[in-house]
Amino acid sequence: MIELGRFQIDLEMRTLQRNGETVPLGSRAFDILAAVASADGRLVTKDELMTIVWPDTIVEENNIQVHLSALRKVLGQDRDLILTVPGRGYQLRQRRKNVLSDEAGVRASGVRASGSQALRARRLPPPKSGLLGRDLAVRQIRALLEQTHVLTLVGAGGIGKTSVAVEAAHHSSADFEEPVCFVELAQLTTEEAVLRAIVERCGLSVHDPQVDVEQVVAALARQCRLLVLDNAEHVIGIMAHIVEALVAGNDALRVLVTSREPLRIMPETVFRVEPLDVPPPHSTDADILRCSAVNLFLRHANSLQGKVASDSTELQLVGEICRRLDGIPLAIELAAARVVALGVEGVHRRLDDRMAILAGGYRTALPRHQTLRATFDWSFAILDQNARSLFRRLAVFGDAFTFEAMCAVVCDEAYTVANAIGSIGELVAKSLVGVEFEGPVAKYRLSESTRAYAMAKLQAEGEQDDIAARHARYLPARRQSAA
């Protein structure tokens, strides 16, 4: 904790406080403040500041001025504590006290981090305000991190894996000697890029320009640290190799992964992130209001428009919307955002066209989290051709189905049972198809939103009539055999 005039800067939690109360401050403005405060009176050049605040983006220099102006406005009478040195950079006039000494620069392994690297090492995103329905999951994850070296949170796209992981990481941060290291993998596609990101976000110093796994293992050796690797599904093979090597070289390291499928390595424990709870049909108003999915919808809709679901009829529609969206937080937030233009009744009526209406997510979100279609596009793109074929053909099943039913409908001379065996396993692993067991029998199911996306793919491929006809022929044949 750094004291600055009347303010306290908590680098670990990324908060600015005054008299114990958190002061709202934008993420970039906080990065500037943290960089200057962490320099211990040293001049921070403009180039250095831009590298710290925008590490992966090329931006104009005037971006610094924009966020610095916002920062100085927040500091008020203490605004002059940050000195502008014309043509050079920025410097802290006064640093009264470092309440908690920063030891991030010197690692137990002997690896030293630079000032900019140490700042990046603290870039665990802030927890989502008022995360609903996840208290039990967060407690379970924290307990599991005490027992397992690798914990992978798996689940469908938009189910909230990142939010849960960040919340759990904040709760667990005190359990580790080193700061939590958070690595966003969505834009990374090669092993070297992943390793470089781990080095930078953990504040490590690896001098060889060609970073390899052994160097990162050595740099992290003996560190008691939590490493959070977010959105691993598109580089799952790469991540399996890296993570297995990292934990083999450090018994004190814990790795928390979010992915749409497991890593499938020996040290891994898998934790499935479930949907939010939704009200069953014919629920009372009181029962509907107890469901976390409904509360998320109401909170988001009310923040945009004002009072929503002010009567029983509207509340029942909200319950139905959340149920038809399968309790998926992203879909619920997107639907709630459409209430501004369509109203609750309008959103409910247009759910059959959900791929078109469920758009307009947060501007700051990853592109695949700004529309429901983009979320499914991300999952569909990483399937192989056999799995894509099976996925779209499964759209004809409106309820649970067995493996035998699936093969009877989707298999032909070109698409064999062997293809189906491998592909259904891939779809289950990637959280696109759910599976439950009735005794020894596996039963599969697509969520309503997943089925809508699969149907669009089936139509686009021109297979709808053929597969629907096969499904229609199968149903009476099954009834006859059952009789």
QUIPE-V483049 format. One line per field, one symbol per residue. ss: DSSP state (H for helix, E for strand, C for the rest). Layout:
ss->???
This chain:
ss->CEEECCEEEECCCCEEEECCEEECCCHHHHHHHHHHHHCCCCCEEHHHHHHHHCCCCCCCCHHHHHHHHHHHHHHHHHHHHEEEECCCEEEECCCCEECCCCCCCECCCCCECCHHHHHHCCCCCCCCCCCCCCHHHHHHHHHHHCCCCEEEEECCCCCCHHHHHHHHHHHHHHHCCCCCEEEECCCCCCHHHHHHHHHHHCCCCCCCCCCCHHHHHHHHCCCCCEEEEECCHHHHHHHHHHHHHHHHCCCCCEEEEEECCCCCCCCEEEEECCCCCCCCCCCCHHHHHCCHHHHHHHHHHHHHHCCCCCCHHHHHHHHHHHHHCCCCHHHHHHHHHHHHHHHHHHHHHCHHHHHHHCECCCCCCCHHHCEHHHHHHHHHHCCCHHHHHHHHHHHHCCCCEEHHHHHHHHCCCCCCHHHHHHHHHHHHHCCCCEEEEECCEEEEECCHHHHHHHHHHHHHHCCHHHHHHHHHHHHHHHHHHHC
